[in-house]
Amino acid sequence: MREDYLHYVWTTHQWHDTELRTTNSQILEILDRGTLNKDQGPDFQLATVNINGIIWAGHVEMHVRSSDWNRHRHQNDPHYHNVILHVVWEHDTDVACNGRILPTLELREYISGIEMDRYAYLFDSVEEIPCRTLINSIPAHIINSQFEAVGIQRMIDKTDKMIRDAENLNGDFEALYFQYICRYLVTPPNTQAMDLLLQKISWKQLTSYQDDLNNLEALFFGVSGLLPDSDDEYITDLHHRFRFIRHRNNFVNLPHTVWNLLRLRPSHFPTLRLAQICSYFHHYHRPLSFIIESHTLQEVLSHFGVTPSSYWSNHFQFSKISKSGDHMIGNTTRTVLMINVVVPILYAYGTVHFNKTLQEKSLLWMGELKAENNRYTRMWQDIGIDISSARYSQACIHQFKQLCSVKKCIDCRIGHHILSKI
């Protein structure tokens, strides 16, 4: 038994035809269930109950067992001094509040065996998705409304973090965009190394070198520690340029050992990714401004198609010749950047600047992007859920991570339907 199920029973059950009694046989009438409190203090606040003809207004606290009140030390916490009713699954001891025995409602006396079967079906399930075997019987509008809600929530969660990060950058969203693009281009094997690099190279420092691609490359490869000793003309030139840049800015380069080079596909090598970053920010001095002014998703996807400098047409890493090609950012990576960087930052920017048009455009683009293919999306597809876009695939990830994997069926519209209809 979990407390969130008690919350569900308290908020959803109708007892108009049932006479409720406290554990000491007093007649209880619920006049106002109160408001669920997700912060410190009692579970439901500002409730009103009638106990043996006396109206009480205050808070309601819930526990699996009555004794949890003492175990959680509520008897000494002033936040709980205005509790008027203790709601429990199992009453195993009387508890006191402000020197008086708290009236207690034992819920298991009022829950039928059928209702308990519904609860056990979900919360005792060994499936990764607890409702897996019943999902096909759930009305489509309930599933769609649930996924729509969690998709929006995932966007809000992402953008809330981005807004906090932007505040730490004095509200500079171009600087924020720069940091997120760099991180996601090397995610996941070199995220930590990129974070160390971004601690050394700021957006302001990058803008000082954007006009000259060779200087930009010297800055990134030099500070990253990935620039090797070599008599290659290109590498020698980068060393020469970096010596000047390092002297001017007092840079201390990273040890090359912070970068993971093992078991990477050639296109994911950090050296090629840094070359792509340099080319991108050389071509677009203020890329977020370009994105804000863009009208279509295809415009934004295409703008990632910048070609690294000529050395990288036949290299993935220094001094090792590879198959020739343009070595631009690939289509799959562009989609990843759109889903995890471009669209959320655009939504965050629109939120901060009260621009609903940008928020709507970001959601539109998320709906136009191809759905992701990962373990989460495949998990839902396996049970018959149609994942038609990135907006839906993002919802699948949030639904599983935040609800299904921790069995928060009480917070899910699908779970509510099963609990009430099975």
ABEGO torsion letter per residue (X at the ends): XBAAAAAAAAAABBAAABBBBBAAGBBBBBABAEBBBABBEBABBGBBBBBGGBBBBEBBBBBABAAAAAAAGAAABAAAAABABBBBABBABBBBBGGBBBBBBBAAAABBAAAAAAAAAAAABABABAAAAAAAABBAAAAAAAAAAAAAAAAAAAAAAAAAAAAAAGGBAAAAAAAAAAAAAAOAAAAAAAAAAAAABBAAAAAAAAABAAAAAAAAAAAAGABBBBABAAAAAAAAAAAAAAAAAGBBBBBAAABBABGBBAAABAAAAAAAAAAAAAABABAAAAAAABABAAAAAAAABBBBBAAAAABABBGBBBBBEAGBBBAAAAAAAAAAAAAAAAAAAAAAAGBAAAAAAAAAAAAABBBBBBAAAAAAAAAGBBBABAAAAAAAAAAAAAAAAAGBAAABAAAAAAAAAX
